[in-house]
Amino acid sequence: MSEVKFEVLSTQVICREPGRYIGWPTVVRTKDDELIAGFSGDRDQHVCPWGVTQLVRSQDGGATWSAPETITNTPLDDRDVGIIETPEGALLVAWFTSVVFAEPERQAAWREHYGDETVDGWAERIAAMTPELENRWLGNWTRRSEDGGKTWSEPARTIGTAPHGPNVLSDGRLLYVGRGRFRGEPVISVEESRDDGRSWQLISTIAIAADESIDDFHEPHVVETADGKLVAMIRYQPKDRQNHYMRQAESADGGYNWTEAHATNLYGLPPHLLCLENGYLVVVYGRRIPPFGERAAISRDGGATWEGDFEISSGMNGDLGYPASTQLADGSILTVYYQIAEEGQKTSLMSTRWRLL
């Protein structure tokens, strides 16, 4: 893999919630040059009942950020936040809900990981779980705001989910490549919205190799290249931890037909793809084995080959990642992610501003 020259300009904590856990962010730069990062915050731990969808904002290119604002708080655990600005100028967030914290067979594991006091604090929330509540709220979701985030629409269901949500295509459609279930079977789903994110329709699925298992495919993201091709990259997580090389598929017809997912030379998880102004693709991802950190690679040929696999931020341990990037007005790249900023703390939301040389 060839060397890529780059420069890290700054790294900082952009949101810390003392005593609480933050995870799985995405960032968008709006047409008004506002930066908005969405994430799951106000949590006890990586798994807990309390996750909510939160946003922080920057009006000065990422130098300073607002206090977090909560925009979604269902009775379940609200996890992951993808965020984009739609062609109509609306904000659209994507997330999924989980009841894993309440599964009886996992209670012993949660107590081992988090301690009796923490898990005992979940008892009232677990007791409130009913089939009716799960039927109403368990699933994969998007919702829109037409007033910059002051008010939000009712959630719309999607088949799939992915940490960084959908992306905007040049023809005005929104395309969402996710992991979900269709007709009772797990799939890498491809959904489109032709009404600016108000509703979603499944248009295809991405096939995997016959000797690989769909159970190992998770958390994809998609981007449109400068010449109109679509590139989707997928977290690949078999039991062999040394083989977590991301998979990739391509579409030449707007997402209706795809190549079979194939291995890349990029080790890490999960991907976020960005097409730069010069046509290069950037993918960022976390590395959860030593050396821990946030990494990036570039493609100068529309995803055919990837160069770099370079570190933009180091981490203390493997509880990190889910980086997502946007390009700033000066051409530099802002990547937002979560990890532990200081020994003894829970995770924070962090950013690194960097540029290619």
Contacts in CASP RR format, 6 or more apart in sequence:
PFRMAT RR
TARGET T0000
AUTHOR 0000-0000-0000
METHOD contacts of the structure
MODEL  1
MSEVKFEVLSTQVICREPGRYIGWPTVVRTKDDELIAGFSGDRDQHVCPW
GVTQLVRSQDGGATWSAPETITNTPLDDRDVGIIETPEGALLVAWFTSVV
FAEPERQAAWREHYGDETVDGWAERIAAMTPELENRWLGNWTRRSEDGGK
TWSEPARTIGTAPHGPNVLSDGRLLYVGRGRFRGEPVISVEESRDDGRSW
QLISTIAIAADESIDDFHEPHVVETADGKLVAMIRYQPKDRQNHYMRQAE
SADGGYNWTEAHATNLYGLPPHLLCLENGYLVVVYGRRIPPFGERAAISR
DGGATWEGDFEISSGMNGDLGYPASTQLADGSILTVYYQIAEEGQKTSLM
STRWRLL
1 265 0 8 1.000
1 297 0 8 1.000
1 306 0 8 1.000
1 307 0 8 1.000
1 308 0 8 1.000
1 309 0 8 1.000
2 307 0 8 1.000
2 308 0 8 1.000
3 307 0 8 1.000
3 308 0 8 1.000
4 297 0 8 1.000
4 298 0 8 1.000
4 307 0 8 1.000
4 308 0 8 1.000
4 310 0 8 1.000
4 356 0 8 1.000
5 356 0 8 1.000
5 357 0 8 1.000
6 296 0 8 1.000
6 310 0 8 1.000
6 312 0 8 1.000
6 354 0 8 1.000
6 355 0 8 1.000
6 356 0 8 1.000
6 357 0 8 1.000
7 354 0 8 1.000
7 355 0 8 1.000
7 357 0 8 1.000
8 312 0 8 1.000
8 313 0 8 1.000
8 352 0 8 1.000
8 353 0 8 1.000
8 354 0 8 1.000
9 332 0 8 1.000
9 353 0 8 1.000
9 354 0 8 1.000
9 355 0 8 1.000
10 352 0 8 1.000
10 353 0 8 1.000
11 313 0 8 1.000
11 350 0 8 1.000
11 351 0 8 1.000
11 352 0 8 1.000
11 353 0 8 1.000
12 350 0 8 1.000
12 351 0 8 1.000
13 341 0 8 1.000
13 348 0 8 1.000
13 349 0 8 1.000
13 350 0 8 1.000
14 37 0 8 1.000
14 56 0 8 1.000
14 58 0 8 1.000
14 62 0 8 1.000
14 65 0 8 1.000
14 336 0 8 1.000
14 348 0 8 1.000
14 349 0 8 1.000
14 350 0 8 1.000
14 351 0 8 1.000
15 22 0 8 1.000
15 37 0 8 1.000
15 39 0 8 1.000
15 56 0 8 1.000
15 65 0 8 1.000
15 68 0 8 1.000
15 348 0 8 1.000
15 349 0 8 1.000
16 22 0 8 1.000
16 341 0 8 1.000
16 345 0 8 1.000
16 348 0 8 1.000
16 349 0 8 1.000
17 41 0 8 1.000
17 42 0 8 1.000
17 68 0 8 1.000
19 345 0 8 1.000
19 346 0 8 1.000
20 41 0 8 1.000
20 42 0 8 1.000
20 43 0 8 1.000
20 44 0 8 1.000
20 346 0 8 1.000
21 41 0 8 1.000
21 43 0 8 1.000
21 44 0 8 1.000
21 45 0 8 1.000
21 46 0 8 1.000
21 48 0 8 1.000
21 346 0 8 1.000
21 347 0 8 1.000
22 39 0 8 1.000
22 40 0 8 1.000
22 41 0 8 1.000
22 43 0 8 1.000
22 338 0 8 1.000
22 346 0 8 1.000
22 347 0 8 1.000
22 348 0 8 1.000
22 349 0 8 1.000
23 39 0 8 1.000
23 40 0 8 1.000
23 41 0 8 1.000
23 43 0 8 1.000
23 322 0 8 1.000
23 338 0 8 1.000
23 347 0 8 1.000
23 349 0 8 1.000
24 39 0 8 1.000
24 40 0 8 1.000
24 79 0 8 1.000
24 80 0 8 1.000
24 81 0 8 1.000
24 163 0 8 1.000
24 322 0 8 1.000
24 338 0 8 1.000
25 37 0 8 1.000
25 38 0 8 1.000
25 39 0 8 1.000
25 81 0 8 1.000
25 322 0 8 1.000
25 324 0 8 1.000
25 336 0 8 1.000
25 337 0 8 1.000
25 338 0 8 1.000
25 349 0 8 1.000
26 37 0 8 1.000
26 38 0 8 1.000
26 39 0 8 1.000
26 81 0 8 1.000
26 82 0 8 1.000
26 83 0 8 1.000
26 163 0 8 1.000
26 164 0 8 1.000
26 165 0 8 1.000
26 272 0 8 1.000
26 324 0 8 1.000
26 336 0 8 1.000
27 35 0 8 1.000
27 36 0 8 1.000
27 37 0 8 1.000
27 38 0 8 1.000
27 83 0 8 1.000
27 324 0 8 1.000
27 325 0 8 1.000
27 326 0 8 1.000
27 334 0 8 1.000
27 335 0 8 1.000
27 336 0 8 1.000
27 351 0 8 1.000
28 35 0 8 1.000
28 36 0 8 1.000
28 37 0 8 1.000
28 83 0 8 1.000
28 84 0 8 1.000
28 85 0 8 1.000
28 91 0 8 1.000
28 326 0 8 1.000
29 35 0 8 1.000
29 326 0 8 1.000
29 327 0 8 1.000
29 328 0 8 1.000
29 334 0 8 1.000
30 36 0 8 1.000
30 85 0 8 1.000
30 89 0 8 1.000
30 91 0 8 1.000
31 85 0 8 1.000
31 89 0 8 1.000
33 61 0 8 1.000
33 329 0 8 1.000
34 57 0 8 1.000
34 58 0 8 1.000
34 59 0 8 1.000
35 57 0 8 1.000
35 58 0 8 1.000
35 59 0 8 1.000
35 61 0 8 1.000
35 62 0 8 1.000
35 326 0 8 1.000
35 334 0 8 1.000
36 55 0 8 1.000
36 56 0 8 1.000
36 57 0 8 1.000
36 58 0 8 1.000
36 83 0 8 1.000
36 91 0 8 1.000
37 55 0 8 1.000
37 56 0 8 1.000
37 57 0 8 1.000
37 65 0 8 1.000
37 83 0 8 1.000
37 336 0 8 1.000
37 349 0 8 1.000
37 351 0 8 1.000
38 53 0 8 1.000
38 54 0 8 1.000
38 55 0 8 1.000
38 56 0 8 1.000
38 81 0 8 1.000
38 82 0 8 1.000
38 83 0 8 1.000
38 93 0 8 1.000
39 53 0 8 1.000
39 54 0 8 1.000
39 55 0 8 1.000
39 56 0 8 1.000
39 81 0 8 1.000
39 338 0 8 1.000
39 349 0 8 1.000
40 51 0 8 1.000
40 52 0 8 1.000
40 53 0 8 1.000
40 54 0 8 1.000
40 78 0 8 1.000
40 79 0 8 1.000
40 80 0 8 1.000
40 81 0 8 1.000
40 95 0 8 1.000
41 51 0 8 1.000
41 52 0 8 1.000
41 54 0 8 1.000
41 68 0 8 1.000
42 50 0 8 1.000
42 51 0 8 1.000
42 52 0 8 1.000
42 54 0 8 1.000
42 68 0 8 1.000
42 70 0 8 1.000
43 50 0 8 1.000
43 51 0 8 1.000
44 50 0 8 1.000
44 114 0 8 1.000
44 118 0 8 1.000
44 122 0 8 1.000
45 113 0 8 1.000
45 114 0 8 1.000
45 118 0 8 1.000
46 319 0 8 1.000
47 77 0 8 1.000
47 98 0 8 1.000
47 100 0 8 1.000
47 101 0 8 1.000
47 110 0 8 1.000
47 113 0 8 1.000
47 114 0 8 1.000
48 77 0 8 1.000
48 101 0 8 1.000
48 114 0 8 1.000
48 118 0 8 1.000
48 122 0 8 1.000
49 76 0 8 1.000
49 77 0 8 1.000
49 101 0 8 1.000
49 102 0 8 1.000
49 122 0 8 1.000
49 125 0 8 1.000
49 126 0 8 1.000
50 77 0 8 1.000
50 125 0 8 1.000
51 73 0 8 1.000
51 77 0 8 1.000
51 78 0 8 1.000
51 79 0 8 1.000
52 70 0 8 1.000
52 72 0 8 1.000
52 73 0 8 1.000
52 78 0 8 1.000
53 70 0 8 1.000
53 71 0 8 1.000
53 72 0 8 1.000
53 73 0 8 1.000
53 78 0 8 1.000
53 81 0 8 1.000
53 93 0 8 1.000
53 95 0 8 1.000
54 68 0 8 1.000
54 69 0 8 1.000
54 70 0 8 1.000
54 71 0 8 1.000
54 81 0 8 1.000
55 68 0 8 1.000
55 69 0 8 1.000
55 71 0 8 1.000
55 81 0 8 1.000
55 83 0 8 1.000
55 149 0 8 1.000
56 65 0 8 1.000
56 66 0 8 1.000
56 67 0 8 1.000
56 68 0 8 1.000
56 69 0 8 1.000
56 349 0 8 1.000
57 65 0 8 1.000
57 66 0 8 1.000
58 64 0 8 1.000
58 65 0 8 1.000
58 66 0 8 1.000
61 328 0 8 1.000
61 329 0 8 1.000
61 334 0 8 1.000
62 334 0 8 1.000
62 351 0 8 1.000
62 353 0 8 1.000
71 93 0 8 1.000
71 145 0 8 1.000
71 149 0 8 1.000
71 152 0 8 1.000
72 78 0 8 1.000
72 93 0 8 1.000
72 95 0 8 1.000
72 143 0 8 1.000
72 152 0 8 1.000
72 155 0 8 1.000
74 97 0 8 1.000
74 137 0 8 1.000
75 125 0 8 1.000
75 128 0 8 1.000
75 133 0 8 1.000
75 137 0 8 1.000
76 97 0 8 1.000
76 98 0 8 1.000
76 99 0 8 1.000
76 133 0 8 1.000
76 134 0 8 1.000
76 137 0 8 1.000
76 138 0 8 1.000
77 97 0 8 1.000
77 98 0 8 1.000
77 99 0 8 1.000
77 100 0 8 1.000
77 101 0 8 1.000
78 95 0 8 1.000
78 96 0 8 1.000
78 97 0 8 1.000
79 95 0 8 1.000
79 96 0 8 1.000
79 97 0 8 1.000
79 98 0 8 1.000
80 94 0 8 1.000
80 95 0 8 1.000
80 96 0 8 1.000
80 161 0 8 1.000
80 162 0 8 1.000
80 163 0 8 1.000
80 322 0 8 1.000
81 93 0 8 1.000
81 94 0 8 1.000
81 95 0 8 1.000
81 163 0 8 1.000
82 93 0 8 1.000
82 94 0 8 1.000
82 95 0 8 1.000
82 163 0 8 1.000
82 164 0 8 1.000
82 165 0 8 1.000
82 324 0 8 1.000
83 91 0 8 1.000
83 92 0 8 1.000
83 93 0 8 1.000
83 94 0 8 1.000
83 165 0 8 1.000
84 91 0 8 1.000
84 92 0 8 1.000
84 165 0 8 1.000
84 166 0 8 1.000
84 167 0 8 1.000
84 168 0 8 1.000
84 174 0 8 1.000
85 91 0 8 1.000
85 92 0 8 1.000
85 168 0 8 1.000
86 92 0 8 1.000
86 144 0 8 1.000
86 168 0 8 1.000
86 174 0 8 1.000
86 196 0 8 1.000
86 197 0 8 1.000
87 168 0 8 1.000
87 172 0 8 1.000
87 196 0 8 1.000
88 146 0 8 1.000
88 196 0 8 1.000
89 146 0 8 1.000
90 144 0 8 1.000
90 145 0 8 1.000
90 146 0 8 1.000
90 148 0 8 1.000
90 196 0 8 1.000
90 197 0 8 1.000
91 144 0 8 1.000
91 145 0 8 1.000
91 148 0 8 1.000
91 149 0 8 1.000
92 142 0 8 1.000
92 143 0 8 1.000
92 144 0 8 1.000
92 145 0 8 1.000
92 166 0 8 1.000
92 174 0 8 1.000
92 196 0 8 1.000
92 197 0 8 1.000
93 142 0 8 1.000
93 143 0 8 1.000
93 152 0 8 1.000
94 140 0 8 1.000
94 141 0 8 1.000
94 142 0 8 1.000
94 158 0 8 1.000
94 161 0 8 1.000
94 162 0 8 1.000
94 165 0 8 1.000
94 166 0 8 1.000
94 176 0 8 1.000
95 140 0 8 1.000
95 141 0 8 1.000
95 161 0 8 1.000
96 139 0 8 1.000
96 140 0 8 1.000
96 141 0 8 1.000
96 161 0 8 1.000
97 137 0 8 1.000
97 138 0 8 1.000
97 139 0 8 1.000
97 141 0 8 1.000
98 138 0 8 1.000
99 129 0 8 1.000
99 134 0 8 1.000
99 138 0 8 1.000
100 106 0 8 1.000
101 110 0 8 1.000
101 122 0 8 1.000
101 125 0 8 1.000
101 126 0 8 1.000
102 122 0 8 1.000
102 125 0 8 1.000
102 126 0 8 1.000
102 129 0 8 1.000
107 119 0 8 1.000
110 118 0 8 1.000
110 119 0 8 1.000
111 119 0 8 1.000
139 157 0 8 1.000
139 161 0 8 1.000
140 157 0 8 1.000
140 158 0 8 1.000
140 159 0 8 1.000
140 160 0 8 1.000
140 161 0 8 1.000
140 180 0 8 1.000
141 155 0 8 1.000
141 156 0 8 1.000
141 157 0 8 1.000
141 158 0 8 1.000
142 155 0 8 1.000
142 156 0 8 1.000
142 158 0 8 1.000
142 165 0 8 1.000
142 166 0 8 1.000
142 176 0 8 1.000
142 197 0 8 1.000
142 200 0 8 1.000
143 152 0 8 1.000
143 153 0 8 1.000
143 154 0 8 1.000
143 155 0 8 1.000
143 156 0 8 1.000
144 152 0 8 1.000
144 153 0 8 1.000
144 196 0 8 1.000
144 197 0 8 1.000
144 198 0 8 1.000
145 151 0 8 1.000
145 152 0 8 1.000
145 153 0 8 1.000
153 198 0 8 1.000
156 197 0 8 1.000
156 198 0 8 1.000
156 199 0 8 1.000
156 200 0 8 1.000
157 200 0 8 1.000
158 176 0 8 1.000
158 191 0 8 1.000
158 200 0 8 1.000
159 180 0 8 1.000
159 181 0 8 1.000
159 182 0 8 1.000
159 187 0 8 1.000
159 189 0 8 1.000
159 191 0 8 1.000
159 200 0 8 1.000
159 202 0 8 1.000
160 176 0 8 1.000
160 178 0 8 1.000
160 179 0 8 1.000
160 180 0 8 1.000
160 189 0 8 1.000
160 191 0 8 1.000
161 178 0 8 1.000
161 179 0 8 1.000
161 180 0 8 1.000
162 176 0 8 1.000
162 177 0 8 1.000
162 178 0 8 1.000
162 179 0 8 1.000
162 219 0 8 1.000
162 220 0 8 1.000
162 221 0 8 1.000
162 270 0 8 1.000
163 219 0 8 1.000
163 221 0 8 1.000
163 270 0 8 1.000
163 272 0 8 1.000
163 322 0 8 1.000
164 221 0 8 1.000
164 270 0 8 1.000
164 272 0 8 1.000
164 322 0 8 1.000
164 324 0 8 1.000
165 176 0 8 1.000
165 178 0 8 1.000
165 221 0 8 1.000
166 174 0 8 1.000
166 175 0 8 1.000
166 176 0 8 1.000
166 177 0 8 1.000
166 191 0 8 1.000
166 193 0 8 1.000
166 197 0 8 1.000
166 222 0 8 1.000
167 174 0 8 1.000
167 175 0 8 1.000
167 176 0 8 1.000
167 221 0 8 1.000
167 222 0 8 1.000
167 223 0 8 1.000
167 224 0 8 1.000
167 273 0 8 1.000
168 174 0 8 1.000
169 175 0 8 1.000
169 224 0 8 1.000
169 230 0 8 1.000
169 254 0 8 1.000
170 224 0 8 1.000
170 228 0 8 1.000
171 254 0 8 1.000
173 192 0 8 1.000
173 193 0 8 1.000
173 194 0 8 1.000
174 192 0 8 1.000
174 193 0 8 1.000
174 196 0 8 1.000
174 197 0 8 1.000
175 190 0 8 1.000
175 191 0 8 1.000
175 192 0 8 1.000
175 222 0 8 1.000
175 224 0 8 1.000
175 230 0 8 1.000
175 254 0 8 1.000
175 255 0 8 1.000
176 189 0 8 1.000
176 190 0 8 1.000
176 191 0 8 1.000
176 192 0 8 1.000
176 193 0 8 1.000
176 200 0 8 1.000
176 222 0 8 1.000
177 188 0 8 1.000
177 189 0 8 1.000
177 190 0 8 1.000
177 191 0 8 1.000
177 206 0 8 1.000
177 220 0 8 1.000
177 221 0 8 1.000
177 222 0 8 1.000
177 232 0 8 1.000
178 188 0 8 1.000
178 189 0 8 1.000
178 190 0 8 1.000
178 191 0 8 1.000
178 219 0 8 1.000
178 220 0 8 1.000
179 186 0 8 1.000
179 187 0 8 1.000
179 188 0 8 1.000
179 189 0 8 1.000
179 217 0 8 1.000
179 218 0 8 1.000
179 219 0 8 1.000
179 220 0 8 1.000
180 186 0 8 1.000
180 187 0 8 1.000
180 188 0 8 1.000
180 189 0 8 1.000
181 187 0 8 1.000
182 189 0 8 1.000
182 202 0 8 1.000
182 205 0 8 1.000
186 214 0 8 1.000
186 215 0 8 1.000
187 205 0 8 1.000
187 206 0 8 1.000
187 214 0 8 1.000
188 205 0 8 1.000
188 206 0 8 1.000
188 208 0 8 1.000
188 214 0 8 1.000
188 217 0 8 1.000
188 220 0 8 1.000
188 232 0 8 1.000
188 234 0 8 1.000
188 249 0 8 1.000
188 261 0 8 1.000
189 202 0 8 1.000
189 205 0 8 1.000
190 202 0 8 1.000
190 203 0 8 1.000
190 204 0 8 1.000
190 205 0 8 1.000
190 206 0 8 1.000
190 232 0 8 1.000
190 255 0 8 1.000
190 258 0 8 1.000
191 200 0 8 1.000
191 201 0 8 1.000
191 202 0 8 1.000
191 203 0 8 1.000
192 200 0 8 1.000
192 201 0 8 1.000
192 203 0 8 1.000
192 255 0 8 1.000
193 199 0 8 1.000
193 200 0 8 1.000
193 201 0 8 1.000
194 201 0 8 1.000
203 255 0 8 1.000
203 256 0 8 1.000
204 255 0 8 1.000
204 256 0 8 1.000
204 257 0 8 1.000
204 258 0 8 1.000
206 220 0 8 1.000
206 232 0 8 1.000
206 234 0 8 1.000
206 249 0 8 1.000
206 258 0 8 1.000
206 260 0 8 1.000
206 261 0 8 1.000
207 258 0 8 1.000
207 260 0 8 1.000
207 261 0 8 1.000
208 214 0 8 1.000
208 217 0 8 1.000
208 247 0 8 1.000
208 260 0 8 1.000
208 261 0 8 1.000
209 260 0 8 1.000
209 261 0 8 1.000
209 262 0 8 1.000
212 236 0 8 1.000
212 238 0 8 1.000
212 261 0 8 1.000
213 238 0 8 1.000
216 236 0 8 1.000
216 237 0 8 1.000
216 238 0 8 1.000
217 234 0 8 1.000
217 235 0 8 1.000
217 236 0 8 1.000
217 247 0 8 1.000
217 261 0 8 1.000
218 234 0 8 1.000
218 235 0 8 1.000
218 236 0 8 1.000
218 237 0 8 1.000
218 269 0 8 1.000
218 270 0 8 1.000
219 234 0 8 1.000
219 235 0 8 1.000
219 269 0 8 1.000
219 270 0 8 1.000
219 271 0 8 1.000
220 232 0 8 1.000
220 233 0 8 1.000
220 234 0 8 1.000
220 235 0 8 1.000
220 270 0 8 1.000
220 271 0 8 1.000
221 232 0 8 1.000
221 233 0 8 1.000
221 270 0 8 1.000
221 271 0 8 1.000
221 272 0 8 1.000
221 273 0 8 1.000
222 230 0 8 1.000
222 231 0 8 1.000
222 232 0 8 1.000
222 233 0 8 1.000
222 273 0 8 1.000
223 230 0 8 1.000
223 231 0 8 1.000
223 273 0 8 1.000
223 274 0 8 1.000
223 275 0 8 1.000
223 281 0 8 1.000
224 230 0 8 1.000
224 275 0 8 1.000
225 231 0 8 1.000
225 275 0 8 1.000
225 279 0 8 1.000
225 281 0 8 1.000
225 302 0 8 1.000
225 303 0 8 1.000
226 275 0 8 1.000
226 279 0 8 1.000
226 302 0 8 1.000
227 302 0 8 1.000
228 254 0 8 1.000
229 250 0 8 1.000
229 251 0 8 1.000
229 252 0 8 1.000
229 302 0 8 1.000
230 250 0 8 1.000
230 251 0 8 1.000
230 252 0 8 1.000
230 254 0 8 1.000
230 255 0 8 1.000
231 248 0 8 1.000
231 249 0 8 1.000
231 250 0 8 1.000
231 273 0 8 1.000
231 281 0 8 1.000
231 302 0 8 1.000
231 303 0 8 1.000
232 248 0 8 1.000
232 249 0 8 1.000
232 250 0 8 1.000
232 251 0 8 1.000
232 258 0 8 1.000
232 261 0 8 1.000
233 246 0 8 1.000
233 247 0 8 1.000
233 248 0 8 1.000
233 264 0 8 1.000
233 266 0 8 1.000
233 271 0 8 1.000
233 273 0 8 1.000
233 283 0 8 1.000
234 246 0 8 1.000
234 247 0 8 1.000
234 248 0 8 1.000
234 249 0 8 1.000
234 261 0 8 1.000
234 270 0 8 1.000
234 271 0 8 1.000
235 244 0 8 1.000
235 246 0 8 1.000
235 268 0 8 1.000
235 269 0 8 1.000
235 270 0 8 1.000
235 271 0 8 1.000
236 243 0 8 1.000
236 244 0 8 1.000
236 245 0 8 1.000
236 246 0 8 1.000
236 247 0 8 1.000
236 263 0 8 1.000
236 269 0 8 1.000
237 244 0 8 1.000
237 269 0 8 1.000
238 244 0 8 1.000
241 289 0 8 1.000
244 267 0 8 1.000
244 268 0 8 1.000
244 269 0 8 1.000
245 263 0 8 1.000
245 264 0 8 1.000
245 265 0 8 1.000
245 266 0 8 1.000
245 267 0 8 1.000
245 268 0 8 1.000
246 264 0 8 1.000
246 266 0 8 1.000
246 267 0 8 1.000
246 268 0 8 1.000
246 269 0 8 1.000
246 270 0 8 1.000
246 271 0 8 1.000
246 285 0 8 1.000
247 261 0 8 1.000
247 262 0 8 1.000
247 263 0 8 1.000
247 264 0 8 1.000
248 261 0 8 1.000
248 262 0 8 1.000
248 263 0 8 1.000
248 264 0 8 1.000
248 303 0 8 1.000
249 258 0 8 1.000
249 259 0 8 1.000
249 260 0 8 1.000
249 261 0 8 1.000
249 262 0 8 1.000
250 258 0 8 1.000
250 259 0 8 1.000
250 303 0 8 1.000
251 257 0 8 1.000
251 258 0 8 1.000
251 259 0 8 1.000
264 306 0 8 1.000
265 306 0 8 1.000
265 309 0 8 1.000
266 283 0 8 1.000
266 285 0 8 1.000
266 297 0 8 1.000
266 306 0 8 1.000
266 309 0 8 1.000
267 287 0 8 1.000
267 309 0 8 1.000
268 285 0 8 1.000
268 286 0 8 1.000
268 287 0 8 1.000
268 288 0 8 1.000
268 295 0 8 1.000
269 285 0 8 1.000
269 286 0 8 1.000
269 288 0 8 1.000
270 285 0 8 1.000
270 286 0 8 1.000
270 322 0 8 1.000
271 283 0 8 1.000
271 284 0 8 1.000
271 285 0 8 1.000
272 283 0 8 1.000
272 284 0 8 1.000
272 285 0 8 1.000
272 322 0 8 1.000
272 323 0 8 1.000
272 324 0 8 1.000
272 325 0 8 1.000
273 281 0 8 1.000
273 282 0 8 1.000
273 283 0 8 1.000
274 281 0 8 1.000
274 282 0 8 1.000
274 283 0 8 1.000
274 284 0 8 1.000
274 325 0 8 1.000
274 326 0 8 1.000
274 327 0 8 1.000
274 333 0 8 1.000
275 281 0 8 1.000
275 282 0 8 1.000
276 282 0 8 1.000
276 327 0 8 1.000
276 331 0 8 1.000
276 333 0 8 1.000
277 327 0 8 1.000
277 331 0 8 1.000
279 302 0 8 1.000
280 298 0 8 1.000
280 299 0 8 1.000
280 300 0 8 1.000
280 356 0 8 1.000
281 298 0 8 1.000
281 299 0 8 1.000
281 302 0 8 1.000
281 303 0 8 1.000
282 296 0 8 1.000
282 297 0 8 1.000
282 298 0 8 1.000
282 325 0 8 1.000
282 333 0 8 1.000
283 296 0 8 1.000
283 297 0 8 1.000
283 298 0 8 1.000
283 299 0 8 1.000
283 306 0 8 1.000
284 294 0 8 1.000
284 295 0 8 1.000
284 296 0 8 1.000
284 312 0 8 1.000
284 323 0 8 1.000
284 324 0 8 1.000
284 325 0 8 1.000
284 335 0 8 1.000
284 337 0 8 1.000
285 294 0 8 1.000
285 295 0 8 1.000
285 296 0 8 1.000
285 321 0 8 1.000
285 323 0 8 1.000
286 293 0 8 1.000
286 294 0 8 1.000
286 295 0 8 1.000
286 320 0 8 1.000
286 321 0 8 1.000
286 322 0 8 1.000
286 323 0 8 1.000
286 337 0 8 1.000
287 293 0 8 1.000
287 294 0 8 1.000
287 295 0 8 1.000
287 311 0 8 1.000
288 318 0 8 1.000
288 320 0 8 1.000
288 321 0 8 1.000
289 318 0 8 1.000
291 311 0 8 1.000
291 314 0 8 1.000
292 314 0 8 1.000
292 315 0 8 1.000
292 316 0 8 1.000
292 317 0 8 1.000
292 318 0 8 1.000
292 320 0 8 1.000
293 311 0 8 1.000
293 313 0 8 1.000
293 314 0 8 1.000
293 315 0 8 1.000
293 318 0 8 1.000
293 320 0 8 1.000
293 321 0 8 1.000
293 339 0 8 1.000
294 311 0 8 1.000
294 312 0 8 1.000
294 313 0 8 1.000
294 315 0 8 1.000
294 320 0 8 1.000
294 321 0 8 1.000
294 323 0 8 1.000
294 335 0 8 1.000
294 337 0 8 1.000
294 339 0 8 1.000
294 352 0 8 1.000
295 309 0 8 1.000
295 310 0 8 1.000
295 311 0 8 1.000
295 312 0 8 1.000
296 308 0 8 1.000
296 309 0 8 1.000
296 310 0 8 1.000
296 312 0 8 1.000
296 323 0 8 1.000
296 325 0 8 1.000
296 335 0 8 1.000
296 354 0 8 1.000
297 306 0 8 1.000
297 307 0 8 1.000
297 308 0 8 1.000
297 309 0 8 1.000
297 310 0 8 1.000
298 306 0 8 1.000
298 307 0 8 1.000
298 308 0 8 1.000
298 356 0 8 1.000
299 305 0 8 1.000
299 306 0 8 1.000
299 307 0 8 1.000
300 307 0 8 1.000
312 323 0 8 1.000
312 335 0 8 1.000
312 352 0 8 1.000
312 354 0 8 1.000
313 335 0 8 1.000
313 337 0 8 1.000
313 339 0 8 1.000
313 350 0 8 1.000
313 352 0 8 1.000
315 339 0 8 1.000
315 340 0 8 1.000
316 339 0 8 1.000
316 340 0 8 1.000
316 343 0 8 1.000
317 340 0 8 1.000
318 339 0 8 1.000
319 339 0 8 1.000
319 340 0 8 1.000
319 347 0 8 1.000
320 337 0 8 1.000
320 338 0 8 1.000
320 339 0 8 1.000
320 340 0 8 1.000
320 347 0 8 1.000
321 337 0 8 1.000
321 338 0 8 1.000
321 339 0 8 1.000
322 337 0 8 1.000
322 338 0 8 1.000
323 335 0 8 1.000
323 336 0 8 1.000
323 337 0 8 1.000
324 335 0 8 1.000
324 336 0 8 1.000
324 337 0 8 1.000
325 333 0 8 1.000
325 334 0 8 1.000
325 335 0 8 1.000
325 336 0 8 1.000
326 333 0 8 1.000
326 334 0 8 1.000
327 333 0 8 1.000
327 334 0 8 1.000
328 334 0 8 1.000
328 353 0 8 1.000
331 355 0 8 1.000
332 353 0 8 1.000
332 354 0 8 1.000
332 355 0 8 1.000
333 353 0 8 1.000
333 354 0 8 1.000
333 355 0 8 1.000
333 356 0 8 1.000
334 351 0 8 1.000
334 352 0 8 1.000
334 353 0 8 1.000
335 351 0 8 1.000
335 352 0 8 1.000
335 353 0 8 1.000
335 354 0 8 1.000
336 349 0 8 1.000
336 350 0 8 1.000
336 351 0 8 1.000
337 349 0 8 1.000
337 350 0 8 1.000
337 351 0 8 1.000
337 352 0 8 1.000
338 347 0 8 1.000
338 348 0 8 1.000
338 349 0 8 1.000
338 350 0 8 1.000
339 347 0 8 1.000
339 348 0 8 1.000
339 350 0 8 1.000
340 346 0 8 1.000
340 347 0 8 1.000
340 348 0 8 1.000
341 347 0 8 1.000
341 348 0 8 1.000
341 350 0 8 1.000
END
